[in-house]
Amino acid sequence: MRLVEGILSNALAAPGMPMPPPPPPMAPPPPPAKKSKLPLLVTVFAVLGVVFMGISLAMPWYVVKTEATGGIGTIEGTYSFSGIDSKIDIAGQSLSNHTAWGDVKNADKTKGLYSLTQIMVILGLVMCILLLVGGVMLMKGPDKKKLAVLFGVLALVFSLLAPVLFMAMHPGALKEDSKAASGSEPTAGPPTSFTGSMDSILGKVTWGPGTGWIMGLLGFIFALLGFILVLLVKKPGVAAPAA
């Protein structure tokens, strides 16, 4: 008690002595890190890839259409994975027919191309589903990035090969089958180019990719966007860019 009184008396006896500075204010706690939306976007694009590739399996991949001379009607043939559909609308009369690939004569090369393309689309579809799973895993944490990247690469490979190989090989397959059936090589029409038009005895003929091919290409684009976003996801310990 006497010691405390002595200290107080010394302090009061020396009014010119400087007072100690106040302690510095405590810094506020850092704000919580903003959670990246990239994994969610990966999942969304993977879902879109699955949807569009799934639709492409049920839609025609190639269309040949003839506008009859005089505007009296149309003749249309569509090629899909199940076979060839023919539709004739002439002078108000309509006739439709479906021929399965197993019943199409002299079309071995074309059959093989459609079978190969279908396999590519299915594999791309499966890989997009796995990319979707990878996006869900990334939403829980970026430690599964390598697995998501692998799924993305495989999804890109198969979803791109399907429309690209189809476009590159379709005229050649038709040409080989036509040559085997007739003994002569065609010089015009779908066997010579993937898209085009020409005038014939029946009318103007146009040919090119169908809805299925376009859906397959869109599936690849969405898979590509998902893969790019996977690459942007940062590994653990590195701040992820906010999206």
C-alpha atoms as one frame of an Amber mdcrd trajectory, in Angstrom:
protein
   0.000   0.000   0.000   2.812   2.354   0.851   4.508   1.516  -2.449   1.393
   2.527  -4.397   1.097   5.765  -2.440   4.763   6.533  -3.183   4.301   6.047
  -6.894   1.229   8.288  -6.924   3.006  11.001  -4.946   6.002  10.946  -7.325
   3.693  11.234 -10.311   1.861  14.165  -8.800   5.153  15.808  -7.839   6.401
  15.751 -11.458   3.688  17.321 -13.574   6.022  17.826 -16.559   6.711  14.128
 -17.032   5.201  12.905 -20.371   2.421  10.341 -20.211   2.915   7.025 -22.072
   1.200   6.892 -25.509  -2.104   5.018 -25.736  -1.964   1.573 -27.299  -2.730
   1.447 -31.077  -6.286   0.477 -32.015  -6.787  -3.150 -33.001  -7.168  -3.800
 -36.732 -10.602  -5.087 -37.816 -10.720  -8.781 -38.806 -10.313  -9.426 -42.545
 -13.555  -9.980 -44.473 -14.352 -13.625 -45.320 -13.046 -14.759 -48.707 -15.651
 -14.548 -51.454 -16.597 -17.995 -52.690 -15.939 -18.461 -56.417 -18.893 -19.156
 -58.689 -16.707 -20.870 -61.284 -17.547 -24.439 -60.169 -21.253 -23.626 -60.425
 -20.770 -22.281 -63.958 -18.796 -25.423 -64.862 -21.794 -27.469 -63.741 -24.225
 -25.331 -65.751 -22.217 -25.596 -68.986 -21.744 -29.343 -68.467 -25.521 -29.751
 -68.101 -26.062 -27.793 -71.324 -23.496 -29.979 -73.084 -25.324 -33.105 -71.921
 -28.688 -31.707 -73.056 -27.570 -30.672 -76.534 -25.620 -33.868 -77.200 -28.565
 -35.907 -75.968 -30.875 -34.062 -78.356 -28.447 -34.614 -81.232 -28.783 -38.390
 -80.855 -32.484 -38.202 -81.735 -32.304 -35.601 -84.525 -31.266 -35.922 -88.197
 -27.616 -35.149 -88.907 -27.955 -34.568 -92.630 -30.690 -33.239 -94.923 -31.134
 -33.358 -98.693 -34.072 -31.330 -99.988 -35.456 -30.831-103.487 -37.766 -27.954
-104.367 -39.817 -29.333-107.253 -39.906 -27.351-110.475 -42.883 -25.022-110.654
 -43.252 -24.862-106.869 -45.555 -27.883-106.778 -43.922 -29.373-103.698 -40.792
 -30.725-102.017 -38.905 -33.979-101.664 -36.829 -34.300 -98.512 -34.498 -36.981
 -97.226 -33.069 -36.842 -93.705 -30.241 -39.018 -92.392 -30.171 -39.937 -88.709
 -28.555 -42.611 -86.578 -31.613 -44.835 -86.963 -31.775 -44.657 -90.760 -33.092
 -42.529 -93.619 -36.457 -40.765 -93.584 -38.058 -39.723 -96.875 -40.907 -37.249
 -97.163 -42.648 -36.277-100.384 -45.120 -33.383-100.576 -46.271 -32.961-104.158
 -49.455 -31.247-105.324 -51.073 -31.521-101.919 -50.246 -35.203-101.550 -47.902
 -36.309 -98.747 -45.964 -39.552 -98.361 -43.457 -40.458 -95.642 -41.203 -43.479
 -95.248 -38.473 -44.623 -92.844 -35.742 -47.065 -93.860 -33.486 -48.466 -91.141
 -29.785 -48.642 -91.916 -29.961 -52.418 -91.905 -32.334 -52.271 -94.871 -30.396
 -49.685 -96.888 -28.581 -51.314 -99.807 -25.081 -50.384-101.010 -24.380 -48.003
 -98.123 -21.674 -49.735 -96.104 -19.404 -46.666 -95.843 -22.273 -44.372 -94.898
 -23.599 -46.848 -92.327 -20.153 -47.123 -90.794 -19.792 -43.351 -90.551 -23.122
 -42.941 -88.789 -22.290 -45.771 -86.370 -18.896 -44.212 -85.606 -20.414 -40.756
 -85.124 -23.075 -42.128 -82.802 -20.405 -43.776 -80.644 -18.456 -40.484 -80.506
 -21.563 -38.570 -79.433 -22.397 -41.111 -76.724 -18.840 -41.008 -75.384 -18.911
 -37.188 -75.435 -22.230 -37.285 -73.600 -20.822 -39.599 -70.913 -17.731 -37.406
 -70.502 -19.923 -34.307 -70.140 -21.830 -36.109 -67.391 -18.496 -36.793 -65.673
 -17.551 -33.133 -66.195 -20.811 -32.278 -64.444 -19.760 -34.517 -61.550 -16.368
 -32.764 -61.549 -18.108 -29.394 -61.312 -20.099 -30.608 -58.302 -16.882 -31.805
 -56.651 -15.247 -28.430 -57.325 -18.149 -26.742 -55.552 -17.084 -28.590 -52.395
 -13.421 -27.682 -52.846 -10.820 -27.181 -55.612  -8.705 -30.177 -54.554 -10.388
 -32.343 -57.242  -9.331 -30.052 -60.080  -7.093 -32.621 -61.800  -9.979 -35.057
 -62.092 -12.289 -32.353 -63.453  -9.630 -31.341 -66.007  -9.349 -34.963 -67.172
 -13.111 -35.235 -67.635 -13.111 -31.903 -69.483 -10.369 -33.002 -71.899 -12.159
 -36.251 -72.715 -15.477 -34.424 -73.165 -13.799 -31.999 -75.578 -12.118 -34.731
 -77.611 -15.220 -36.838 -78.220 -17.722 -33.980 -78.573 -15.458 -32.306 -81.157
 -14.575 -35.453 -83.089 -18.238 -36.305 -83.702 -19.243 -33.238 -85.791 -15.788
 -32.662 -87.310 -15.220 -36.234 -88.518 -18.814 -36.411 -89.728 -18.384 -33.241
 -91.770 -15.029 -34.365 -93.189 -15.992 -37.950 -94.028 -19.645 -37.697 -95.101
 -19.081 -36.712 -98.771 -16.440 -39.406 -99.191 -18.661 -42.092 -97.684 -21.523
 -41.175-100.013 -19.145 -41.125-102.975 -17.751 -44.586-102.212 -21.218 -46.075
-101.791 -22.534 -44.395-104.937 -19.545 -45.614-106.936 -19.990 -49.162-105.641
 -23.696 -49.124-106.528 -23.533 -47.514-109.978 -19.987 -48.239-111.082 -19.294
 -44.553-111.801 -18.018 -41.773-109.596 -20.515 -38.948-108.893 -19.413 -35.452
-109.879 -22.092 -33.334-108.196 -24.366 -33.284-105.191 -23.828 -34.476-101.588
 -21.065 -36.952-102.583 -18.876 -34.016-103.598 -19.363 -31.533-100.720 -20.811
 -31.369 -97.216 -23.065 -28.430 -98.076 -24.227 -27.007-101.386 -26.984 -26.670
-103.949 -27.565 -27.513-107.604 -30.266 -27.564-110.251 -31.590 -30.939-111.367
 -34.360 -32.300-113.577 -36.704 -32.438-110.583 -35.843 -28.952-109.325 -33.361
 -27.191-107.082 -31.519 -29.521-104.714 -29.906 -28.292-101.481 -28.003 -30.363
 -98.920 -26.195 -29.819 -95.666 -26.078 -30.525 -91.930 -29.272 -31.264 -90.055
 -30.454 -30.255 -86.607 -28.583 -33.134 -84.965 -25.222 -31.988 -86.308 -25.879
 -28.436 -85.100 -26.928 -29.699 -81.644 -23.776 -31.804 -81.453 -21.628 -28.801
 -82.316 -23.369 -26.715 -79.646 -22.727 -29.525 -77.166 -19.016 -29.237 -77.926
 -19.093 -25.448 -77.453 -20.682 -25.786 -74.000 -18.181 -28.510 -73.058 -15.387
 -26.164 -74.148 -16.732 -23.328 -71.997 -16.985 -25.659 -69.012 -13.415 -26.877
 -69.542 -12.062 -23.313 -69.736 -13.748 -22.473 -66.427 -12.270 -25.607 -64.842
  -8.816 -24.321 -65.782  -9.598 -20.998 -64.081 -10.413 -22.654 -60.753  -7.458
 -22.122 -58.412  -5.821 -24.889 -56.431  -6.082 -24.959 -52.603  -4.145 -22.150
 -50.975  -4.561 -19.794 -53.947  -7.405 -17.284 -54.035  -9.897 -18.142 -56.736
 -11.061 -15.334 -59.017 -14.582 -14.219 -58.300 -17.036 -14.735 -61.125
